[in-house]
Amino acid sequence: MLLPIGIEYGYQRTPYATLGLIGACTMIFGLQLVLPESAFAELMCFPDTFKPWQWITAVFLHGGILHLVGNMVFLWVYGRYVEERLGPWRFLAAYLGLGVVASWAFIGANLGDPIPAVGASGAISGLMGLVLAVAASAKVDTVLIWGYLVRRFEIHAGFLLGFWVLEQLFMAAIGVDGVAISAHLGGFAAGFGLGLLLRHESLRGSAWYLDAGKANRESARMTSDAELWGEVASYHRHERTQQRKPPMLVEKDPYEEELLKRWNDR
């Protein structure tokens, strides 16, 4: 088993949204342990009924402790990375939207079936697809568990996620029961498509834009340094222009104040 435990990046935000989702799933699972299953029946995703709220509520339910823990580990790894780059509100919008698409994929593949699906794995698979689209070269800190063998190493996200997709396709081919593979693959495909959209040049400069060149810590640091020194050079050019003016025309400079504020924020 390959277990991701972190993606290399220059994190600066506290991932409140990711932690909130983990907390919500854990709290709801605690309620599942003490309340009868019938109390949650209307919240599961049933392919034989049309109840749109189930497309989202099912994402917060889990079928057991291992199901919950596994999903929360993956949510922490991939959710934290996406939230760092998108910000908490855009991340939440993307996560819930991907969860809805994953539910649609499950319903479409099992139309009329009375057996429901629960779990965050469809939405998390969407985050994984998004990471593949925008950060295939990012290094993922990974643990290999094979019997008594435990090894920790780094691997590019593209290789790890490619292996995960092959694993899902293999399980679908042999007909593994009890796993909503259609939700996994549907969510992953939606996330990959969203990632391609968010890295498109037409969004450059917007809050939704995800630059594939800032996939990891080193590239993010180099880009930040280049932007900083570009601003320094721009400031000195502006300063020379100001010095050419007669003294009575040189006033409080809003450009200088804005640059100083941005440098202090760094």
C-alpha positions as CSV (number, residue, x, y, z in Angstrom):
1,M,0.0,0.0,0.0
2,L,1.2,3.5,-0.9
3,L,0.1,6.1,1.6
4,P,0.7,9.8,0.9
5,I,1.4,11.9,4.0
6,G,2.2,15.3,2.5
7,I,3.0,17.3,-0.7
8,E,6.1,19.5,-0.8
9,Y,5.2,23.1,-1.0
10,G,6.0,26.4,0.7
11,Y,2.9,26.4,2.9
12,Q,2.0,29.8,4.5
13,R,-1.8,29.4,5.3
14,T,-3.4,27.5,8.2
15,P,-5.7,25.1,6.3
16,Y,-8.9,26.0,8.2
17,A,-11.2,24.7,5.6
18,T,-9.5,21.4,5.3
19,L,-9.4,21.0,9.1
20,G,-13.1,22.0,9.2
21,L,-14.0,19.3,6.7
22,I,-12.0,16.7,8.7
23,G,-13.6,17.8,11.9
24,A,-17.1,17.7,10.4
25,C,-16.7,14.2,9.0
26,T,-15.2,13.0,12.3
27,M,-18.0,14.5,14.3
28,I,-20.7,13.1,12.0
29,F,-19.1,9.6,12.2
30,G,-19.2,9.9,16.0
31,L,-23.0,10.4,15.7
32,Q,-23.2,7.4,13.3
33,L,-21.8,5.3,16.1
34,V,-24.4,6.3,18.7
35,L,-27.5,6.8,16.5
36,P,-29.4,4.1,14.5
37,E,-28.6,3.8,10.8
38,S,-32.1,4.8,10.0
39,A,-31.4,8.3,11.3
40,F,-28.9,8.8,8.4
41,A,-30.9,7.0,5.6
42,E,-32.1,10.2,4.0
43,L,-28.5,11.5,3.9
44,M,-27.0,8.6,1.9
45,C,-26.7,8.8,-1.9
46,F,-29.3,6.4,-3.4
47,P,-29.2,5.8,-7.2
48,D,-32.9,4.8,-7.3
49,T,-34.2,8.1,-6.0
50,F,-34.0,11.8,-6.9
51,K,-33.0,13.7,-3.7
52,P,-30.4,16.3,-4.6
53,W,-29.4,17.0,-1.1
54,Q,-28.0,13.5,-0.9
55,W,-25.4,14.4,-3.5
56,I,-23.6,16.5,-0.8
57,T,-24.7,15.0,2.5
58,A,-23.4,11.5,1.5
59,V,-19.9,13.0,1.2
60,F,-19.9,13.5,5.0
61,L,-20.9,10.0,6.0
62,H,-18.6,7.0,6.3
63,G,-19.1,3.2,6.6
64,G,-16.5,2.5,9.2
65,I,-13.4,3.7,11.1
66,L,-10.9,2.6,8.5
67,H,-13.0,4.2,5.8
68,L,-13.0,7.4,7.7
69,V,-9.3,7.4,8.7
70,G,-8.2,6.6,5.1
71,N,-10.3,9.3,3.6
72,M,-9.2,11.9,6.2
73,V,-5.5,11.2,5.5
74,F,-6.0,11.7,1.8
75,L,-8.1,14.8,2.5
76,W,-5.4,16.3,4.6
77,V,-2.7,15.7,2.0
78,Y,-4.5,16.9,-1.1
79,G,-7.0,19.3,0.6
80,R,-4.2,21.2,2.3
81,Y,-2.3,21.6,-0.9
82,V,-5.3,22.8,-2.9
83,E,-6.5,25.1,-0.2
84,E,-3.0,26.7,0.1
85,R,-3.2,27.6,-3.6
86,L,-6.9,28.5,-3.9
87,G,-7.7,29.9,-0.5
88,P,-10.4,28.4,1.8
89,W,-13.6,29.6,0.2
90,R,-12.7,28.7,-3.4
91,F,-11.3,25.4,-2.1
92,L,-14.6,24.6,-0.3
93,A,-16.6,25.5,-3.5
94,A,-14.4,23.2,-5.6
95,Y,-14.5,20.4,-3.0
96,L,-18.3,20.4,-2.7
97,G,-18.8,20.8,-6.4
98,L,-16.5,17.8,-7.1
99,G,-18.4,15.8,-4.4
100,V,-21.6,16.5,-6.3
101,V,-20.1,15.3,-9.6
102,A,-18.8,12.2,-8.0
103,S,-22.3,11.4,-6.7
104,W,-23.7,11.9,-10.2
105,A,-21.1,9.5,-11.5
106,F,-22.1,6.9,-9.0
107,I,-25.8,7.4,-9.7
108,G,-25.2,7.2,-13.5
109,A,-23.2,3.9,-13.2
110,N,-25.7,2.3,-10.8
111,L,-29.1,3.8,-11.9
112,G,-32.0,2.1,-10.2
113,D,-29.8,0.2,-7.7
114,P,-31.2,0.5,-4.1
115,I,-27.7,0.2,-2.5
116,P,-26.5,3.7,-1.5
117,A,-23.0,5.2,-1.4
118,V,-21.4,7.1,1.4
119,G,-18.0,8.7,1.9
120,A,-15.7,11.6,1.0
121,S,-13.6,9.6,-1.4
122,G,-15.4,10.9,-4.5
123,A,-14.7,14.5,-3.6
124,I,-11.2,13.7,-2.5
125,S,-10.6,11.9,-5.8
126,G,-11.6,15.1,-7.4
127,L,-8.8,17.0,-5.5
128,M,-6.4,14.3,-6.6
129,G,-7.3,14.9,-10.2
130,L,-6.9,18.6,-9.8
131,V,-3.4,18.1,-8.3
132,L,-2.5,15.9,-11.2
133,A,-3.5,18.7,-13.7
134,V,-1.7,21.5,-12.0
135,A,1.2,19.9,-10.1
136,A,2.2,16.6,-11.6
137,S,5.8,17.4,-10.8
138,A,5.2,18.1,-7.1
139,K,6.9,15.8,-4.7
140,V,4.7,13.7,-2.5
141,D,6.0,12.4,0.8
142,T,4.9,8.7,0.7
143,V,5.0,5.7,2.9
144,L,5.1,2.2,1.4
145,I,3.6,-0.5,3.6
146,W,4.0,-4.1,2.4
147,G,3.6,-6.6,5.1
148,Y,6.4,-5.9,7.6
149,L,8.2,-3.6,5.2
150,V,7.7,0.1,5.8
151,R,9.6,2.6,3.8
152,R,9.3,6.4,3.4
153,F,10.3,8.2,0.2
154,E,9.3,11.0,-2.1
155,I,7.6,10.4,-5.5
156,H,6.3,12.8,-8.1
157,A,2.5,13.3,-7.9
158,G,2.1,12.3,-11.5
159,F,3.5,8.8,-10.8
160,L,1.6,8.3,-7.6
161,L,-1.7,9.4,-9.0
162,G,-1.2,7.5,-12.2
163,F,-0.7,4.4,-10.2
164,W,-3.9,5.1,-8.2
165,V,-5.9,5.4,-11.4
166,L,-4.6,2.1,-12.7
167,E,-5.5,0.6,-9.3
168,Q,-9.1,1.9,-9.6
169,L,-9.4,0.5,-13.2
170,F,-8.1,-2.9,-12.1
171,M,-10.6,-3.0,-9.3
172,A,-13.4,-2.1,-11.7
173,A,-12.2,-4.8,-14.1
174,I,-12.3,-7.6,-11.6
175,G,-15.5,-6.3,-10.0
176,V,-14.5,-5.4,-6.5
177,D,-17.7,-5.0,-4.3
178,G,-18.3,-2.4,-1.6
179,V,-16.2,0.3,-3.3
180,A,-17.8,3.2,-5.2
181,I,-15.2,3.1,-8.0
182,S,-17.5,5.0,-10.3
183,A,-17.6,7.9,-7.8
184,H,-13.8,7.8,-7.5
185,L,-13.2,7.9,-11.3
186,G,-15.9,10.4,-11.9
187,G,-14.6,12.7,-9.3
188,F,-11.1,12.3,-10.5
189,A,-12.0,13.1,-14.1
190,A,-13.9,16.2,-13.0
191,G,-11.0,17.4,-10.8
192,F,-8.6,16.9,-13.6
193,G,-10.8,18.8,-16.0
194,L,-11.2,21.6,-13.4
195,G,-7.4,21.7,-12.9
196,L,-6.9,22.2,-16.7
197,L,-9.4,25.0,-16.6
198,L,-7.8,26.7,-13.7
199,R,-4.4,26.7,-15.2
200,H,-5.6,28.2,-18.5
201,E,-4.1,31.5,-19.6
202,S,-7.5,33.1,-19.8
203,L,-7.7,33.0,-15.9
204,R,-4.2,34.5,-15.4
205,G,-4.4,37.3,-12.9
206,S,-7.6,36.0,-11.3
207,A,-8.0,34.5,-7.9
208,W,-8.8,31.1,-9.5
209,Y,-5.7,30.9,-11.6
210,L,-3.3,28.0,-10.7
211,D,0.1,28.4,-12.2
212,A,1.6,25.0,-13.0
213,G,5.0,26.6,-12.6
214,K,4.4,27.0,-8.9
215,A,3.8,23.3,-8.2
216,N,6.4,22.9,-5.4
217,R,8.3,24.7,-2.8
218,E,11.4,25.5,-4.8
219,S,9.4,26.9,-7.8
220,A,7.2,28.9,-5.6
221,R,10.2,30.4,-3.8
222,M,12.0,31.2,-7.0
223,T,8.9,32.8,-8.5
224,S,8.3,34.8,-5.3
225,D,12.0,36.0,-5.3
226,A,11.7,37.0,-8.9
227,E,8.5,39.0,-8.2
228,L,10.2,40.6,-5.2
229,W,13.3,41.7,-7.1
230,G,11.2,42.8,-10.0
231,E,9.4,45.1,-7.6
232,V,12.7,46.4,-6.2
233,A,13.9,47.2,-9.7
234,S,10.6,48.9,-10.5
235,Y,10.8,50.9,-7.3
236,H,14.3,52.2,-8.0
237,R,13.2,53.2,-11.5
238,H,10.2,55.0,-10.1
239,E,12.4,56.6,-7.5
240,R,14.8,58.0,-10.1
241,T,11.8,59.4,-12.0
242,Q,10.6,61.1,-8.8
243,Q,14.0,62.7,-8.1
244,R,14.0,64.4,-11.5
245,K,11.0,66.5,-10.4
246,P,11.4,69.9,-8.7
247,P,11.3,69.5,-4.9
248,M,7.9,71.3,-4.5
249,L,6.2,68.7,-6.8
250,V,7.4,65.6,-4.8
251,E,4.6,64.5,-2.5
252,K,3.7,61.5,-0.4
253,D,4.1,58.6,-2.9
254,P,1.3,56.0,-2.8
255,Y,3.3,53.7,-5.1
256,E,6.1,53.6,-2.5
257,E,3.7,53.0,0.3
258,E,2.0,50.1,-1.5
259,L,5.4,48.4,-2.2
260,L,6.5,48.8,1.4
261,K,3.3,47.3,2.6
262,R,3.7,44.3,0.3
263,W,7.3,43.8,1.4
264,N,6.3,44.0,5.1
265,D,3.5,41.4,4.5
266,R,6.1,39.0,3.1
